[in-house]
């Protein structure tokens, strides 16, 4: 069994701190098998310099991008075209031909570098929407290795995908992978529907799709997860941190509702604030007894839609605080900064309710981390959007439609008043899922399927 070659837009370098599930999963896999992690260095330069660093038997290889590469591939096509498309926001798509050309150009650049680095027995695992055509470009360079692809975002129905100009040039390239993984059965059906109705493929047993030219590939469901045991450990240890002690003191025995999201239009933050406002408006008995802590670090601040979201949330939070606040109580604590993972797990453990209500999300690991962070003897309640991939597994959460502010407010009221017995039963059922299906199980399931003989 040869090396594992991981390819993603960015690389979790050994001298940097990364807290995401992908970083920990890939780090563990690479240490098990040995291998190489390839991606963009994050640097803008006048030429495509390649950098290589080796530590603990793992090679980290990155390339610089030119300014036009960054603007067209990353800021342009990836973030202003594919991101809204994959999150069902067709009205926000900003398609420009030069953006697609730059996206294809950078994928070709990656393919050329990777083809030079590969050995015959290597297995290649490509990640996310930035690199959809990479497998096809490797095949064009006569790479015959096993190549898998995992999409970390949702996948909308074929009727949405075909709204993208030159969509077949992009999505049909997925057939050049041996295995395409998605989070949910709904995502897999969308992929199958696209290939059957737009490409003329035929579905065969075992998730195999056969194209008119005879090419076959597998599509499978592999819901990503968290390092459950590590989150449990971190949450226990966090109780002694100054930040957690200070948060508990500031609450003065009030119940805490917590939301942690990137500042992104897919997260449903405006609707979340409106639902919380509806809760306060319709249930005055909760005044001065509950607070919402919303942590929302800025992202993609160069995109106008993101600046608009930030202004809207600041205005809404200010309005609700002005309407309901008392000298000793602030209804909404709205924070635009990030926190270390260890601190976040402590915040989750303090919170009576985890409020995770994206309009669309591939999985949403915050929901899983909130559950894993709870005190087993006094767990909180998860209020979760039906449109997050996590809702397919965490069925004992209070599932809501984030667009229905009254429904979300009702769920919050139910969560705040839920008995200890029901809270424990719901938490235990969800925790059983997370203990069986952690990040290691996800990684092993995908790589195990990728190692299977070609269909």
Beta strands, then each sheet from edge to edge (+ up, - down):
strand 1: 4-10
strand 2: 35-44
strand 3: 50-55
strand 4: 58-65
strand 5: 123-127
strand 6: 146-150
strand 7: 179-182
strand 8: 202-204
strand 9: 208-210
strand 10: 216-221
strand 11: 255-260
strand 12: 290-295
strand 13: 332-335
strand 14: 353-356
strand 15: 381-385
strand 16: 398-400
sheet 1: 3+ 4- 2- 1- 5- 6- 7- 10- 9+ 8-
sheet 2: 13+ 12+ 11+ 14+ 15+ 16+
end
